[in-house]
Amino acid sequence: MTGYGTLRNWVWCEDCLEWKDADEVSFVGIEEDSYGKDVLTFDCDKCKNENKNNIVSSPTRPRG
């Protein structure tokens, strides 16, 4: 189990409308946006669709 202070990487699936642990999706690619933030391209293991979103680091699942 993850301790409260341990950061995890989260990505938003536009089709499932939920946050996914970046370790639990199928990695396609990674790049930087114009602000230097990491953008992950991934295949959602639940809906099987490809998504491309910023990575959010947080010890708990982000809200929203």
Distance bins in CASP14 RR format, pairs under 12 A and 6 or more apart:
PFRMAT RR
TARGET T0000
AUTHOR 0000-0000-0000
RMODE 2
METHOD distances of the structure
MODEL  1
1 8 0 0 0 0 0 1 0 0 0 0 0
1 59 0 0 0 0 0 1 0 0 0 0 0
2 8 1 0 0 1 0 0 0 0 0 0 0
2 9 0 0 0 0 0 1 0 0 0 0 0
2 10 0 0 0 0 0 1 0 0 0 0 0
2 21 0 0 0 0 1 0 0 0 0 0 0
2 23 0 0 0 0 0 1 0 0 0 0 0
2 58 0 0 0 0 0 1 0 0 0 0 0
2 59 1 0 0 1 0 0 0 0 0 0 0
2 60 0 0 0 0 1 0 0 0 0 0 0
2 61 0 0 0 0 0 1 0 0 0 0 0
3 59 1 0 0 1 0 0 0 0 0 0 0
3 60 0 0 0 0 1 0 0 0 0 0 0
4 58 0 0 0 0 0 1 0 0 0 0 0
4 59 1 0 1 0 0 0 0 0 0 0 0
4 60 1 0 0 1 0 0 0 0 0 0 0
5 57 0 0 0 0 0 1 0 0 0 0 0
5 58 0 0 0 0 1 0 0 0 0 0 0
5 59 1 0 1 0 0 0 0 0 0 0 0
5 60 0 0 0 0 1 0 0 0 0 0 0
6 57 0 0 0 0 0 1 0 0 0 0 0
6 58 0 0 0 0 0 1 0 0 0 0 0
6 59 1 0 1 0 0 0 0 0 0 0 0
6 60 0 0 0 0 0 1 0 0 0 0 0
7 21 0 0 0 0 0 1 0 0 0 0 0
7 22 0 0 0 0 0 1 0 0 0 0 0
7 55 0 0 0 0 0 1 0 0 0 0 0
7 56 0 0 0 0 1 0 0 0 0 0 0
7 57 1 0 1 0 0 0 0 0 0 0 0
7 58 1 0 0 1 0 0 0 0 0 0 0
7 59 1 0 1 0 0 0 0 0 0 0 0
7 60 0 0 0 0 1 0 0 0 0 0 0
7 62 0 0 0 0 0 1 0 0 0 0 0
8 19 0 0 0 0 0 1 0 0 0 0 0
8 20 0 0 0 0 0 1 0 0 0 0 0
8 21 1 0 0 1 0 0 0 0 0 0 0
8 22 1 0 0 1 0 0 0 0 0 0 0
8 23 1 0 0 1 0 0 0 0 0 0 0
8 24 0 0 0 0 1 0 0 0 0 0 0
8 55 0 0 0 0 0 1 0 0 0 0 0
8 56 0 0 0 0 1 0 0 0 0 0 0
8 57 1 0 0 1 0 0 0 0 0 0 0
8 58 1 0 0 1 0 0 0 0 0 0 0
8 59 1 0 0 1 0 0 0 0 0 0 0
8 60 0 0 0 0 1 0 0 0 0 0 0
8 61 0 0 0 0 1 0 0 0 0 0 0
8 62 0 0 0 0 0 1 0 0 0 0 0
9 19 0 0 0 0 0 1 0 0 0 0 0
9 20 0 0 0 0 1 0 0 0 0 0 0
9 21 1 0 0 1 0 0 0 0 0 0 0
9 22 1 1 0 0 0 0 0 0 0 0 0
9 23 1 0 0 1 0 0 0 0 0 0 0
9 24 0 0 0 0 0 1 0 0 0 0 0
9 25 0 0 0 0 0 1 0 0 0 0 0
9 27 0 0 0 0 0 1 0 0 0 0 0
9 30 0 0 0 0 0 1 0 0 0 0 0
9 38 0 0 0 0 1 0 0 0 0 0 0
9 40 1 0 0 1 0 0 0 0 0 0 0
9 42 0 0 0 0 0 1 0 0 0 0 0
9 53 0 0 0 0 0 1 0 0 0 0 0
9 54 0 0 0 0 0 1 0 0 0 0 0
9 55 1 0 1 0 0 0 0 0 0 0 0
9 56 1 0 0 1 0 0 0 0 0 0 0
9 57 1 0 1 0 0 0 0 0 0 0 0
9 58 0 0 0 0 1 0 0 0 0 0 0
9 59 0 0 0 0 0 1 0 0 0 0 0
9 61 0 0 0 0 0 1 0 0 0 0 0
9 62 0 0 0 0 0 1 0 0 0 0 0
10 18 0 0 0 0 1 0 0 0 0 0 0
10 19 1 0 1 0 0 0 0 0 0 0 0
10 20 1 0 0 1 0 0 0 0 0 0 0
10 21 1 0 0 1 0 0 0 0 0 0 0
10 22 1 0 0 1 0 0 0 0 0 0 0
10 23 0 0 0 0 1 0 0 0 0 0 0
10 24 0 0 0 0 1 0 0 0 0 0 0
10 25 0 0 0 0 0 1 0 0 0 0 0
10 38 0 0 0 0 0 1 0 0 0 0 0
10 40 0 0 0 0 1 0 0 0 0 0 0
10 42 0 0 0 0 0 1 0 0 0 0 0
10 53 0 0 0 0 1 0 0 0 0 0 0
10 54 0 0 0 0 1 0 0 0 0 0 0
10 55 1 0 0 1 0 0 0 0 0 0 0
10 56 1 0 1 0 0 0 0 0 0 0 0
10 57 1 0 0 1 0 0 0 0 0 0 0
10 58 1 0 0 1 0 0 0 0 0 0 0
10 59 0 0 0 0 0 1 0 0 0 0 0
10 60 0 0 0 0 1 0 0 0 0 0 0
10 61 1 0 0 1 0 0 0 0 0 0 0
10 62 1 0 1 0 0 0 0 0 0 0 0
10 63 0 0 0 0 0 1 0 0 0 0 0
10 64 0 0 0 0 0 1 0 0 0 0 0
11 18 0 0 0 0 0 1 0 0 0 0 0
11 19 1 0 0 1 0 0 0 0 0 0 0
11 20 1 0 1 0 0 0 0 0 0 0 0
11 21 0 0 0 0 1 0 0 0 0 0 0
11 22 1 0 1 0 0 0 0 0 0 0 0
11 23 0 0 0 0 0 1 0 0 0 0 0
11 24 0 0 0 0 1 0 0 0 0 0 0
11 25 1 0 0 1 0 0 0 0 0 0 0
11 26 0 0 0 0 0 1 0 0 0 0 0
11 27 0 0 0 0 0 1 0 0 0 0 0
11 28 0 0 0 0 0 1 0 0 0 0 0
11 29 0 0 0 0 0 1 0 0 0 0 0
11 30 0 0 0 0 0 1 0 0 0 0 0
11 38 0 0 0 0 1 0 0 0 0 0 0
11 39 0 0 0 0 1 0 0 0 0 0 0
11 40 1 0 1 0 0 0 0 0 0 0 0
11 41 0 0 0 0 1 0 0 0 0 0 0
11 42 1 0 0 1 0 0 0 0 0 0 0
11 43 0 0 0 0 0 1 0 0 0 0 0
11 44 0 0 0 0 1 0 0 0 0 0 0
11 45 0 0 0 0 0 1 0 0 0 0 0
11 50 0 0 0 0 0 1 0 0 0 0 0
11 51 1 0 0 1 0 0 0 0 0 0 0
11 52 0 0 0 0 1 0 0 0 0 0 0
11 53 1 0 1 0 0 0 0 0 0 0 0
11 54 1 0 0 1 0 0 0 0 0 0 0
11 55 1 0 1 0 0 0 0 0 0 0 0
11 56 1 0 0 1 0 0 0 0 0 0 0
11 57 0 0 0 0 0 1 0 0 0 0 0
11 58 0 0 0 0 0 1 0 0 0 0 0
11 61 0 0 0 0 0 1 0 0 0 0 0
11 62 0 0 0 0 1 0 0 0 0 0 0
12 18 1 0 0 1 0 0 0 0 0 0 0
12 19 1 0 1 0 0 0 0 0 0 0 0
12 20 1 0 0 1 0 0 0 0 0 0 0
12 21 0 0 0 0 0 1 0 0 0 0 0
12 22 0 0 0 0 0 1 0 0 0 0 0
12 25 0 0 0 0 0 1 0 0 0 0 0
12 39 0 0 0 0 0 1 0 0 0 0 0
12 40 0 0 0 0 1 0 0 0 0 0 0
12 42 0 0 0 0 0 1 0 0 0 0 0
12 44 0 0 0 0 0 1 0 0 0 0 0
12 51 1 0 0 1 0 0 0 0 0 0 0
12 52 0 0 0 0 0 1 0 0 0 0 0
12 53 1 0 1 0 0 0 0 0 0 0 0
12 54 1 0 0 1 0 0 0 0 0 0 0
12 55 0 0 0 0 1 0 0 0 0 0 0
12 56 1 0 0 1 0 0 0 0 0 0 0
12 61 0 0 0 0 0 1 0 0 0 0 0
12 62 0 0 0 0 1 0 0 0 0 0 0
12 63 0 0 0 0 0 1 0 0 0 0 0
12 64 0 0 0 0 1 0 0 0 0 0 0
13 19 1 0 0 1 0 0 0 0 0 0 0
13 20 1 0 1 0 0 0 0 0 0 0 0
13 21 0 0 0 0 0 1 0 0 0 0 0
13 22 0 0 0 0 0 1 0 0 0 0 0
13 24 0 0 0 0 0 1 0 0 0 0 0
13 25 1 0 0 1 0 0 0 0 0 0 0
13 26 0 0 0 0 0 1 0 0 0 0 0
13 40 0 0 0 0 0 1 0 0 0 0 0
13 42 0 0 0 0 1 0 0 0 0 0 0
13 43 0 0 0 0 1 0 0 0 0 0 0
13 44 1 0 1 0 0 0 0 0 0 0 0
13 45 0 0 0 0 1 0 0 0 0 0 0
13 46 1 0 0 1 0 0 0 0 0 0 0
13 47 1 0 0 1 0 0 0 0 0 0 0
13 48 0 0 0 0 0 1 0 0 0 0 0
13 49 1 0 0 1 0 0 0 0 0 0 0
13 50 0 0 0 0 0 1 0 0 0 0 0
13 51 1 0 1 0 0 0 0 0 0 0 0
13 52 0 0 0 0 0 1 0 0 0 0 0
13 53 0 0 0 0 1 0 0 0 0 0 0
14 20 0 0 0 0 0 1 0 0 0 0 0
14 42 0 0 0 0 0 1 0 0 0 0 0
14 44 0 0 0 0 1 0 0 0 0 0 0
14 47 0 0 0 0 1 0 0 0 0 0 0
14 49 1 0 0 1 0 0 0 0 0 0 0
14 50 0 0 0 0 1 0 0 0 0 0 0
14 51 1 0 1 0 0 0 0 0 0 0 0
14 52 0 0 0 0 1 0 0 0 0 0 0
14 53 1 0 0 1 0 0 0 0 0 0 0
15 42 0 0 0 0 0 1 0 0 0 0 0
15 43 0 0 0 0 0 1 0 0 0 0 0
15 44 1 0 0 1 0 0 0 0 0 0 0
15 45 0 0 0 0 0 1 0 0 0 0 0
15 46 0 0 0 0 1 0 0 0 0 0 0
15 47 1 0 1 0 0 0 0 0 0 0 0
15 48 0 0 0 0 1 0 0 0 0 0 0
15 49 1 0 1 0 0 0 0 0 0 0 0
15 50 0 0 0 0 1 0 0 0 0 0 0
15 51 1 0 0 1 0 0 0 0 0 0 0
15 53 0 0 0 0 0 1 0 0 0 0 0
16 25 0 0 0 0 0 1 0 0 0 0 0
16 42 0 0 0 0 0 1 0 0 0 0 0
16 43 0 0 0 0 0 1 0 0 0 0 0
16 44 1 0 0 1 0 0 0 0 0 0 0
16 45 0 0 0 0 1 0 0 0 0 0 0
16 46 1 0 1 0 0 0 0 0 0 0 0
16 47 1 0 1 0 0 0 0 0 0 0 0
16 48 0 0 0 0 0 1 0 0 0 0 0
16 49 0 0 0 0 1 0 0 0 0 0 0
16 51 0 0 0 0 1 0 0 0 0 0 0
16 53 0 0 0 0 0 1 0 0 0 0 0
17 44 0 0 0 0 0 1 0 0 0 0 0
17 46 0 0 0 0 0 1 0 0 0 0 0
17 47 0 0 0 0 1 0 0 0 0 0 0
17 49 0 0 0 0 0 1 0 0 0 0 0
17 51 0 0 0 0 0 1 0 0 0 0 0
17 64 0 0 0 0 1 0 0 0 0 0 0
18 24 0 0 0 0 0 1 0 0 0 0 0
18 25 0 0 0 0 0 1 0 0 0 0 0
18 44 0 0 0 0 1 0 0 0 0 0 0
18 46 0 0 0 0 1 0 0 0 0 0 0
18 47 0 0 0 0 1 0 0 0 0 0 0
18 51 0 0 0 0 0 1 0 0 0 0 0
18 53 0 0 0 0 0 1 0 0 0 0 0
18 61 0 0 0 0 1 0 0 0 0 0 0
18 62 0 0 0 0 0 1 0 0 0 0 0
18 63 0 0 0 0 0 1 0 0 0 0 0
18 64 0 0 0 0 1 0 0 0 0 0 0
19 25 0 0 0 0 0 1 0 0 0 0 0
19 44 0 0 0 0 0 1 0 0 0 0 0
19 46 0 0 0 0 0 1 0 0 0 0 0
19 51 0 0 0 0 0 1 0 0 0 0 0
19 53 0 0 0 0 1 0 0 0 0 0 0
19 54 0 0 0 0 0 1 0 0 0 0 0
19 55 0 0 0 0 0 1 0 0 0 0 0
19 56 1 0 0 1 0 0 0 0 0 0 0
19 58 0 0 0 0 1 0 0 0 0 0 0
19 60 0 0 0 0 1 0 0 0 0 0 0
19 61 1 0 1 0 0 0 0 0 0 0 0
19 62 1 0 1 0 0 0 0 0 0 0 0
19 63 0 0 0 0 1 0 0 0 0 0 0
19 64 1 0 0 1 0 0 0 0 0 0 0
20 26 0 0 0 0 0 1 0 0 0 0 0
20 27 0 0 0 0 0 1 0 0 0 0 0
20 40 0 0 0 0 1 0 0 0 0 0 0
20 42 1 0 0 1 0 0 0 0 0 0 0
20 43 0 0 0 0 0 1 0 0 0 0 0
20 44 1 0 0 1 0 0 0 0 0 0 0
20 45 1 0 0 1 0 0 0 0 0 0 0
20 46 1 0 0 1 0 0 0 0 0 0 0
20 47 0 0 0 0 0 1 0 0 0 0 0
20 49 0 0 0 0 0 1 0 0 0 0 0
20 51 0 0 0 0 1 0 0 0 0 0 0
20 53 0 0 0 0 1 0 0 0 0 0 0
20 55 0 0 0 0 0 1 0 0 0 0 0
20 56 0 0 0 0 0 1 0 0 0 0 0
20 61 0 0 0 0 1 0 0 0 0 0 0
20 62 0 0 0 0 0 1 0 0 0 0 0
21 40 0 0 0 0 0 1 0 0 0 0 0
21 42 0 0 0 0 0 1 0 0 0 0 0
21 44 0 0 0 0 0 1 0 0 0 0 0
21 45 0 0 0 0 0 1 0 0 0 0 0
21 46 0 0 0 0 0 1 0 0 0 0 0
21 55 0 0 0 0 0 1 0 0 0 0 0
21 56 0 0 0 0 0 1 0 0 0 0 0
21 57 0 0 0 0 0 1 0 0 0 0 0
21 58 0 0 0 0 0 1 0 0 0 0 0
21 59 0 0 0 0 0 1 0 0 0 0 0
21 60 0 0 0 0 0 1 0 0 0 0 0
21 61 0 0 0 0 1 0 0 0 0 0 0
21 62 0 0 0 0 0 1 0 0 0 0 0
22 28 0 0 0 0 0 1 0 0 0 0 0
22 29 0 0 0 0 0 1 0 0 0 0 0
22 30 0 0 0 0 1 0 0 0 0 0 0
22 38 0 0 0 0 1 0 0 0 0 0 0
22 39 0 0 0 0 0 1 0 0 0 0 0
22 40 1 0 0 1 0 0 0 0 0 0 0
22 41 0 0 0 0 0 1 0 0 0 0 0
22 42 1 0 0 1 0 0 0 0 0 0 0
22 44 0 0 0 0 0 1 0 0 0 0 0
22 45 0 0 0 0 0 1 0 0 0 0 0
22 51 0 0 0 0 0 1 0 0 0 0 0
22 53 0 0 0 0 1 0 0 0 0 0 0
22 54 0 0 0 0 0 1 0 0 0 0 0
22 55 1 0 0 1 0 0 0 0 0 0 0
22 56 0 0 0 0 1 0 0 0 0 0 0
22 57 0 0 0 0 1 0 0 0 0 0 0
22 58 0 0 0 0 0 1 0 0 0 0 0
22 61 0 0 0 0 0 1 0 0 0 0 0
22 62 0 0 0 0 0 1 0 0 0 0 0
23 40 0 0 0 0 0 1 0 0 0 0 0
23 42 0 0 0 0 0 1 0 0 0 0 0
23 45 0 0 0 0 0 1 0 0 0 0 0
23 55 0 0 0 0 0 1 0 0 0 0 0
24 42 0 0 0 0 1 0 0 0 0 0 0
24 43 0 0 0 0 0 1 0 0 0 0 0
24 44 0 0 0 0 1 0 0 0 0 0 0
24 45 1 0 0 1 0 0 0 0 0 0 0
24 46 0 0 0 0 1 0 0 0 0 0 0
24 61 0 0 0 0 0 1 0 0 0 0 0
25 40 0 0 0 0 1 0 0 0 0 0 0
25 41 0 0 0 0 1 0 0 0 0 0 0
25 42 1 0 1 0 0 0 0 0 0 0 0
25 43 1 0 0 1 0 0 0 0 0 0 0
25 44 1 0 1 0 0 0 0 0 0 0 0
25 45 1 0 1 0 0 0 0 0 0 0 0
25 46 0 0 0 0 1 0 0 0 0 0 0
25 47 0 0 0 0 0 1 0 0 0 0 0
25 48 0 0 0 0 0 1 0 0 0 0 0
25 49 0 0 0 0 0 1 0 0 0 0 0
25 50 0 0 0 0 0 1 0 0 0 0 0
25 51 0 0 0 0 1 0 0 0 0 0 0
25 52 0 0 0 0 0 1 0 0 0 0 0
25 53 0 0 0 0 0 1 0 0 0 0 0
25 55 0 0 0 0 0 1 0 0 0 0 0
26 40 0 0 0 0 0 1 0 0 0 0 0
26 41 0 0 0 0 0 1 0 0 0 0 0
26 42 1 0 0 1 0 0 0 0 0 0 0
26 43 1 0 1 0 0 0 0 0 0 0 0
26 44 1 0 0 1 0 0 0 0 0 0 0
26 45 1 0 0 1 0 0 0 0 0 0 0
26 46 0 0 0 0 0 1 0 0 0 0 0
26 47 0 0 0 0 0 1 0 0 0 0 0
26 48 0 0 0 0 1 0 0 0 0 0 0
26 49 0 0 0 0 0 1 0 0 0 0 0
26 50 0 0 0 0 1 0 0 0 0 0 0
26 51 0 0 0 0 0 1 0 0 0 0 0
27 40 1 0 0 1 0 0 0 0 0 0 0
27 41 0 0 0 0 1 0 0 0 0 0 0
27 42 1 0 1 0 0 0 0 0 0 0 0
27 43 0 0 0 0 1 0 0 0 0 0 0
27 44 0 0 0 0 0 1 0 0 0 0 0
27 45 0 0 0 0 0 1 0 0 0 0 0
27 50 0 0 0 0 0 1 0 0 0 0 0
27 51 0 0 0 0 0 1 0 0 0 0 0
27 55 0 0 0 0 0 1 0 0 0 0 0
28 39 0 0 0 0 0 1 0 0 0 0 0
28 40 0 0 0 0 1 0 0 0 0 0 0
28 41 1 0 1 0 0 0 0 0 0 0 0
28 42 1 0 1 0 0 0 0 0 0 0 0
28 43 1 0 0 1 0 0 0 0 0 0 0
28 44 0 0 0 0 0 1 0 0 0 0 0
28 49 0 0 0 0 0 1 0 0 0 0 0
28 50 1 0 0 1 0 0 0 0 0 0 0
28 51 0 0 0 0 1 0 0 0 0 0 0
28 52 0 0 0 0 1 0 0 0 0 0 0
28 53 0 0 0 0 0 1 0 0 0 0 0
29 38 0 0 0 0 0 1 0 0 0 0 0
29 39 0 0 0 0 1 0 0 0 0 0 0
29 40 1 0 0 1 0 0 0 0 0 0 0
29 41 1 0 1 0 0 0 0 0 0 0 0
29 42 1 0 0 1 0 0 0 0 0 0 0
29 43 0 0 0 0 0 1 0 0 0 0 0
29 50 0 0 0 0 0 1 0 0 0 0 0
29 51 0 0 0 0 0 1 0 0 0 0 0
29 52 0 0 0 0 1 0 0 0 0 0 0
29 53 0 0 0 0 0 1 0 0 0 0 0
29 55 0 0 0 0 0 1 0 0 0 0 0
30 36 0 0 0 0 0 1 0 0 0 0 0
30 37 0 0 0 0 0 1 0 0 0 0 0
30 38 1 0 1 0 0 0 0 0 0 0 0
30 39 1 0 0 1 0 0 0 0 0 0 0
30 40 1 0 1 0 0 0 0 0 0 0 0
30 41 1 0 0 1 0 0 0 0 0 0 0
30 42 0 0 0 0 1 0 0 0 0 0 0
30 52 0 0 0 0 1 0 0 0 0 0 0
30 53 0 0 0 0 0 1 0 0 0 0 0
30 54 0 0 0 0 0 1 0 0 0 0 0
30 55 0 0 0 0 1 0 0 0 0 0 0
31 37 0 0 0 0 1 0 0 0 0 0 0
31 38 1 0 0 1 0 0 0 0 0 0 0
31 39 1 0 1 0 0 0 0 0 0 0 0
31 40 0 0 0 0 1 0 0 0 0 0 0
31 41 1 0 0 1 0 0 0 0 0 0 0
31 52 0 0 0 0 1 0 0 0 0 0 0
31 53 0 0 0 0 0 1 0 0 0 0 0
31 54 0 0 0 0 0 1 0 0 0 0 0
31 55 0 0 0 0 0 1 0 0 0 0 0
32 38 1 0 0 1 0 0 0 0 0 0 0
32 39 1 0 0 1 0 0 0 0 0 0 0
32 40 0 0 0 0 0 1 0 0 0 0 0
32 54 0 0 0 0 0 1 0 0 0 0 0
32 55 0 0 0 0 0 1 0 0 0 0 0
33 39 1 0 1 0 0 0 0 0 0 0 0
33 40 0 0 0 0 0 1 0 0 0 0 0
33 41 0 0 0 0 0 1 0 0 0 0 0
33 52 0 0 0 0 1 0 0 0 0 0 0
33 53 0 0 0 0 0 1 0 0 0 0 0
33 54 1 0 0 1 0 0 0 0 0 0 0
33 55 0 0 0 0 0 1 0 0 0 0 0
34 54 0 0 0 0 0 1 0 0 0 0 0
35 54 0 0 0 0 1 0 0 0 0 0 0
36 54 0 0 0 0 1 0 0 0 0 0 0
36 55 0 0 0 0 0 1 0 0 0 0 0
37 53 0 0 0 0 0 1 0 0 0 0 0
37 54 1 0 1 0 0 0 0 0 0 0 0
37 55 1 0 0 1 0 0 0 0 0 0 0
37 56 0 0 0 0 1 0 0 0 0 0 0
37 57 0 0 0 0 0 1 0 0 0 0 0
38 52 0 0 0 0 0 1 0 0 0 0 0
38 53 0 0 0 0 1 0 0 0 0 0 0
38 54 1 0 0 1 0 0 0 0 0 0 0
38 55 1 0 1 0 0 0 0 0 0 0 0
38 56 0 0 0 0 1 0 0 0 0 0 0
38 57 0 0 0 0 1 0 0 0 0 0 0
39 51 0 0 0 0 0 1 0 0 0 0 0
39 52 1 0 0 1 0 0 0 0 0 0 0
39 53 1 0 0 1 0 0 0 0 0 0 0
39 54 1 0 1 0 0 0 0 0 0 0 0
39 55 1 0 0 1 0 0 0 0 0 0 0
39 56 0 0 0 0 0 1 0 0 0 0 0
40 50 0 0 0 0 0 1 0 0 0 0 0
40 51 0 0 0 0 1 0 0 0 0 0 0
40 52 1 0 0 1 0 0 0 0 0 0 0
40 53 1 0 0 1 0 0 0 0 0 0 0
40 54 1 0 0 1 0 0 0 0 0 0 0
40 55 1 0 1 0 0 0 0 0 0 0 0
40 56 0 0 0 0 0 1 0 0 0 0 0
40 57 0 0 0 0 0 1 0 0 0 0 0
41 49 0 0 0 0 0 1 0 0 0 0 0
41 50 1 0 0 1 0 0 0 0 0 0 0
41 51 1 0 0 1 0 0 0 0 0 0 0
41 52 1 0 1 0 0 0 0 0 0 0 0
41 53 0 0 0 0 1 0 0 0 0 0 0
41 54 0 0 0 0 0 1 0 0 0 0 0
41 55 0 0 0 0 0 1 0 0 0 0 0
42 48 0 0 0 0 0 1 0 0 0 0 0
42 49 0 0 0 0 1 0 0 0 0 0 0
42 50 1 0 0 1 0 0 0 0 0 0 0
42 51 1 0 1 0 0 0 0 0 0 0 0
42 52 1 0 0 1 0 0 0 0 0 0 0
42 53 0 0 0 0 1 0 0 0 0 0 0
42 54 0 0 0 0 0 1 0 0 0 0 0
42 55 0 0 0 0 1 0 0 0 0 0 0
43 49 1 0 0 1 0 0 0 0 0 0 0
43 50 1 0 1 0 0 0 0 0 0 0 0
43 51 1 0 0 1 0 0 0 0 0 0 0
43 52 0 0 0 0 0 1 0 0 0 0 0
44 50 1 0 0 1 0 0 0 0 0 0 0
44 51 1 0 0 1 0 0 0 0 0 0 0
44 52 0 0 0 0 0 1 0 0 0 0 0
44 53 0 0 0 0 0 1 0 0 0 0 0
45 51 0 0 0 0 0 1 0 0 0 0 0
53 62 0 0 0 0 0 1 0 0 0 0 0
54 62 0 0 0 0 0 1 0 0 0 0 0
55 62 0 0 0 0 0 1 0 0 0 0 0
56 62 1 0 1 0 0 0 0 0 0 0 0
56 63 0 0 0 0 0 1 0 0 0 0 0
56 64 0 0 0 0 0 1 0 0 0 0 0
58 64 0 0 0 0 0 1 0 0 0 0 0
END
